[in-house]
């Protein structure tokens, strides 16, 4: 393992941490966790046993990634955002067999202090605004805000809001990357590299 691990961090035996990853102050990575390459785990992050974190993810300070959460490549988790894994928790009732899976797909951004209620899938390059509460699936490229969250637009892979309505031929070209996006009904797709 060629990762940088701060002396105050606890990485349990059996945890897998990819090359180039950085594990900062007071992090705890449980034994069954799989953390990809070039991942940053900020101060006071917790990573559970049944967690998969893809390459190039950034998890900011004070985030707990509980069992049954999967982050694909390039996911950004803002400071103090929250994952859950039980839909109806009670301290007096054991519900570990009822954990719901949460999947955050490639390139998605989860803003500071947002909450992802378990069982949701966050689409590729979706953007969840700070403080939003996600309680259902999110479309790829969707911009979500509010409590409960609602979609207010679309975001490019570069991380800028796509102006609507789309101009000209119904496409938007990102000035930074040259990538083109097309909106067909309620689905945004990237149509060029």
Secondary structure as a PSIPRED ss2 file (coil, helix, strand):
# PSIPRED VFORMAT (PSIPRED V4.0)

   1 X C   1.000  0.000  0.000
   2 X C   1.000  0.000  0.000
   3 X C   1.000  0.000  0.000
   4 X E   0.000  0.000  1.000
   5 X E   0.000  0.000  1.000
   6 X C   1.000  0.000  0.000
   7 X C   1.000  0.000  0.000
   8 X C   1.000  0.000  0.000
   9 X C   1.000  0.000  0.000
  10 X E   0.000  0.000  1.000
  11 X E   0.000  0.000  1.000
  12 X C   1.000  0.000  0.000
  13 X C   1.000  0.000  0.000
  14 X C   1.000  0.000  0.000
  15 X C   1.000  0.000  0.000
  16 X E   0.000  0.000  1.000
  17 X E   0.000  0.000  1.000
  18 X C   1.000  0.000  0.000
  19 X C   1.000  0.000  0.000
  20 X C   1.000  0.000  0.000
  21 X C   1.000  0.000  0.000
  22 X E   0.000  0.000  1.000
  23 X E   0.000  0.000  1.000
  24 X C   1.000  0.000  0.000
  25 X C   1.000  0.000  0.000
  26 X C   1.000  0.000  0.000
  27 X C   1.000  0.000  0.000
  28 X E   0.000  0.000  1.000
  29 X E   0.000  0.000  1.000
  30 X C   1.000  0.000  0.000
  31 X C   1.000  0.000  0.000
  32 X C   1.000  0.000  0.000
  33 X C   1.000  0.000  0.000
  34 X E   0.000  0.000  1.000
  35 X E   0.000  0.000  1.000
  36 X C   1.000  0.000  0.000
  37 X C   1.000  0.000  0.000
  38 X C   1.000  0.000  0.000
  39 X C   1.000  0.000  0.000
  40 X E   0.000  0.000  1.000
  41 X E   0.000  0.000  1.000
  42 X C   1.000  0.000  0.000
  43 X C   1.000  0.000  0.000
  44 X C   1.000  0.000  0.000
  45 X C   1.000  0.000  0.000
  46 X E   0.000  0.000  1.000
  47 X E   0.000  0.000  1.000
  48 X C   1.000  0.000  0.000
  49 X C   1.000  0.000  0.000
  50 X C   1.000  0.000  0.000
  51 X E   0.000  0.000  1.000
  52 X E   0.000  0.000  1.000
  53 X E   0.000  0.000  1.000
  54 X C   1.000  0.000  0.000
  55 X C   1.000  0.000  0.000
  56 X C   1.000  0.000  0.000
  57 X C   1.000  0.000  0.000
  58 X E   0.000  0.000  1.000
  59 X E   0.000  0.000  1.000
  60 X C   1.000  0.000  0.000
  61 X C   1.000  0.000  0.000
  62 X C   1.000  0.000  0.000
  63 X C   1.000  0.000  0.000
  64 X E   0.000  0.000  1.000
  65 X E   0.000  0.000  1.000
  66 X C   1.000  0.000  0.000
  67 X C   1.000  0.000  0.000
  68 X C   1.000  0.000  0.000
  69 X E   0.000  0.000  1.000
  70 X E   0.000  0.000  1.000
  71 X E   0.000  0.000  1.000
  72 X C   1.000  0.000  0.000
  73 X C   1.000  0.000  0.000
  74 X C   1.000  0.000  0.000
  75 X C   1.000  0.000  0.000
  76 X E   0.000  0.000  1.000
  77 X E   0.000  0.000  1.000
  78 X C   1.000  0.000  0.000
  79 X C   1.000  0.000  0.000
  80 X C   1.000  0.000  0.000
  81 X C   1.000  0.000  0.000
  82 X E   0.000  0.000  1.000
  83 X E   0.000  0.000  1.000
  84 X C   1.000  0.000  0.000
  85 X C   1.000  0.000  0.000
  86 X C   1.000  0.000  0.000
  87 X C   1.000  0.000  0.000
  88 X C   1.000  0.000  0.000
  89 X C   1.000  0.000  0.000
  90 X E   0.000  0.000  1.000
  91 X C   1.000  0.000  0.000
  92 X C   1.000  0.000  0.000
  93 X E   0.000  0.000  1.000
  94 X C   1.000  0.000  0.000
  95 X C   1.000  0.000  0.000
  96 X H   0.000  1.000  0.000
  97 X H   0.000  1.000  0.000
  98 X H   0.000  1.000  0.000
  99 X C   1.000  0.000  0.000
 100 X C   1.000  0.000  0.000
 101 X C   1.000  0.000  0.000
 102 X E   0.000  0.000  1.000
 103 X E   0.000  0.000  1.000
 104 X E   0.000  0.000  1.000
 105 X C   1.000  0.000  0.000
 106 X C   1.000  0.000  0.000
 107 X C   1.000  0.000  0.000
 108 X C   1.000  0.000  0.000
 109 X E   0.000  0.000  1.000
 110 X E   0.000  0.000  1.000
 111 X C   1.000  0.000  0.000
 112 X C   1.000  0.000  0.000
 113 X C   1.000  0.000  0.000
 114 X C   1.000  0.000  0.000
 115 X E   0.000  0.000  1.000
 116 X E   0.000  0.000  1.000
 117 X C   1.000  0.000  0.000
 118 X C   1.000  0.000  0.000
 119 X C   1.000  0.000  0.000
 120 X C   1.000  0.000  0.000
 121 X E   0.000  0.000  1.000
 122 X E   0.000  0.000  1.000
 123 X C   1.000  0.000  0.000
 124 X C   1.000  0.000  0.000
 125 X C   1.000  0.000  0.000
 126 X C   1.000  0.000  0.000
 127 X E   0.000  0.000  1.000
 128 X E   0.000  0.000  1.000
 129 X C   1.000  0.000  0.000
 130 X C   1.000  0.000  0.000
 131 X C   1.000  0.000  0.000
 132 X C   1.000  0.000  0.000
 133 X E   0.000  0.000  1.000
 134 X E   0.000  0.000  1.000
 135 X C   1.000  0.000  0.000
 136 X C   1.000  0.000  0.000
 137 X C   1.000  0.000  0.000
 138 X E   0.000  0.000  1.000
 139 X C   1.000  0.000  0.000
 140 X C   1.000  0.000  0.000
 141 X C   1.000  0.000  0.000
 142 X E   0.000  0.000  1.000
 143 X E   0.000  0.000  1.000
 144 X E   0.000  0.000  1.000
 145 X E   0.000  0.000  1.000
 146 X C   1.000  0.000  0.000
 147 X C   1.000  0.000  0.000
 148 X C   1.000  0.000  0.000
 149 X C   1.000  0.000  0.000
 150 X E   0.000  0.000  1.000
 151 X E   0.000  0.000  1.000
 152 X E   0.000  0.000  1.000
 153 X E   0.000  0.000  1.000
 154 X E   0.000  0.000  1.000
 155 X E   0.000  0.000  1.000
 156 X C   1.000  0.000  0.000
 157 X C   1.000  0.000  0.000
 158 X C   1.000  0.000  0.000
 159 X C   1.000  0.000  0.000
 160 X C   1.000  0.000  0.000
 161 X E   0.000  0.000  1.000
 162 X C   1.000  0.000  0.000
 163 X C   1.000  0.000  0.000
 164 X C   1.000  0.000  0.000
 165 X C   1.000  0.000  0.000
 166 X C   1.000  0.000  0.000
 167 X C   1.000  0.000  0.000
 168 X C   1.000  0.000  0.000
 169 X C   1.000  0.000  0.000
 170 X C   1.000  0.000  0.000
 171 X E   0.000  0.000  1.000
 172 X E   0.000  0.000  1.000
 173 X E   0.000  0.000  1.000
 174 X C   1.000  0.000  0.000
 175 X C   1.000  0.000  0.000
 176 X C   1.000  0.000  0.000
 177 X C   1.000  0.000  0.000
 178 X C   1.000  0.000  0.000
 179 X C   1.000  0.000  0.000
 180 X E   0.000  0.000  1.000
 181 X E   0.000  0.000  1.000
 182 X E   0.000  0.000  1.000
 183 X E   0.000  0.000  1.000
 184 X E   0.000  0.000  1.000
 185 X C   1.000  0.000  0.000
 186 X C   1.000  0.000  0.000
 187 X E   0.000  0.000  1.000
 188 X E   0.000  0.000  1.000
 189 X E   0.000  0.000  1.000
 190 X E   0.000  0.000  1.000
 191 X C   1.000  0.000  0.000
 192 X C   1.000  0.000  0.000
 193 X C   1.000  0.000  0.000
